Amino acid sequence: MADYAVGANDKNLLAAAGLLDGRNATTLEMERSNGRFARLLEHVRGNLTRRHSVTELAEFCCKSPRHFARVFRAEMGITPAKAVERLRLEAAHAALESGARSDQLSARA
C-alpha cells in the first residue's frame, strides 16, 4: 500500500468536526466524565461499525431509554447519538493520521 497523506477533503471534514488537532471540547468533556459512562463508551469504541440505538445503549447501562438519554445528555453535554458520531470521527481521524486511505475507511463502515 502506498503512503497516503491526509487530503484536503479529509482535512476539511476533520476541521468541520473540530478534530483537526486531534482534540475537541466534546472529547474532553467525555474524558472528564466521572466514569459513569466509561464502560459504555469503551463498548461503543469497540463496536464502531455497529448501529447503536438509544434503546441498545440504555439496556447496556440498565436504564430505560428515556432516563438514559436524559442522564447521558446532562452528564456528558451531548446526546448519545452525537457521542457515537464523535467516537466514529475520532477513530477515522486516528486512522487517517496513521496512513489509512479515506476510501478504505468508508469501506469499513
C-alpha positions as CSV (number, residue, x, y, z in Angstrom):
1,M,0.0,0.0,0.0
2,A,1.3,3.4,-0.9
3,D,1.8,6.1,1.7
4,Y,-1.2,8.4,1.9
5,A,-1.2,11.9,3.3
6,V,-4.4,13.3,4.7
7,G,-6.0,15.0,1.7
8,A,-7.6,18.4,1.6
9,N,-11.2,17.0,1.6
10,D,-10.2,14.8,4.6
11,K,-8.8,17.8,6.4
12,N,-11.9,19.9,5.7
13,L,-14.1,17.2,7.1
14,L,-12.0,16.8,10.2
15,A,-11.7,20.6,10.7
16,A,-15.5,20.9,10.5
17,A,-15.8,18.2,13.1
18,G,-13.3,20.0,15.3
19,L,-10.8,17.1,15.1
20,L,-8.0,18.5,13.0
21,D,-5.8,18.9,16.1
22,G,-6.9,15.6,17.5
23,R,-8.9,17.0,20.4
24,N,-12.2,18.8,20.7
25,A,-14.3,20.1,23.5
26,T,-16.8,17.2,23.3
27,T,-13.9,14.7,23.6
28,L,-12.6,16.5,26.6
29,E,-16.0,16.6,28.2
30,M,-16.4,12.9,27.6
31,E,-12.9,12.2,29.1
32,R,-13.7,14.3,32.2
33,S,-16.8,12.2,32.9
34,N,-16.8,10.7,36.4
35,G,-16.7,7.3,34.8
36,R,-20.4,6.7,35.0
37,F,-20.4,6.0,31.2
38,A,-16.8,4.9,30.7
39,R,-17.7,1.3,30.2
40,L,-20.4,2.3,27.7
41,L,-18.0,4.5,25.8
42,E,-15.5,1.7,25.6
43,H,-18.2,-0.7,24.4
44,V,-19.1,1.8,21.6
45,R,-15.4,2.3,20.7
46,G,-15.0,-1.4,20.3
47,N,-18.1,-1.7,18.1
48,L,-18.0,1.4,15.9
49,T,-19.3,-0.3,12.8
50,R,-22.5,-1.4,14.6
51,R,-25.6,0.6,14.8
52,H,-26.2,1.9,18.3
53,S,-29.7,2.8,19.2
54,V,-30.6,4.6,22.4
55,T,-32.6,1.5,23.4
56,E,-29.5,-0.7,23.0
57,L,-27.2,1.8,24.8
58,A,-29.8,2.2,27.6
59,E,-30.0,-1.6,28.0
60,F,-26.2,-1.8,28.3
61,C,-26.5,0.7,31.2
62,C,-29.5,-1.0,32.7
63,K,-31.7,2.1,32.3
64,S,-34.9,3.0,30.4
65,P,-34.2,4.7,27.1
66,R,-35.8,8.0,28.2
67,H,-33.9,8.1,31.6
68,F,-30.6,7.0,29.9
69,A,-30.9,9.7,27.2
70,R,-31.7,12.4,29.8
71,V,-28.9,11.4,32.2
72,F,-26.4,11.0,29.4
73,R,-27.1,14.4,28.0
74,A,-27.0,16.1,31.4
75,E,-23.7,14.5,32.4
76,M,-21.8,14.3,29.0
77,G,-23.2,17.6,27.5
78,I,-24.2,15.8,24.2
79,T,-26.8,13.3,23.1
80,P,-25.9,9.6,22.9
81,A,-26.1,9.7,19.1
82,K,-23.7,12.7,19.0
83,A,-21.3,10.8,21.3
84,V,-21.3,7.8,18.9
85,E,-20.7,10.1,16.0
86,R,-17.8,11.8,17.7
87,L,-16.2,8.5,18.6
88,R,-16.5,7.4,15.0
89,L,-15.0,10.6,13.8
90,E,-12.1,10.3,16.3
91,A,-11.4,6.7,15.0
92,A,-11.5,7.9,11.4
93,H,-9.1,10.8,12.4
94,A,-6.7,8.4,14.1
95,A,-6.8,6.0,11.1
96,L,-6.1,8.9,8.6
97,E,-3.3,10.1,10.8
98,S,-1.8,6.6,10.8
99,G,-1.9,6.4,7.0
100,A,-5.2,4.7,6.1
101,R,-6.8,6.0,2.9
102,S,-10.3,7.6,3.2
103,D,-11.7,5.1,0.7
104,Q,-10.6,2.3,3.0
105,L,-12.3,3.9,5.9
106,S,-15.6,4.2,4.2
107,A,-15.4,0.5,3.2
108,R,-15.1,-0.5,6.8
109,A,-18.3,1.3,7.9
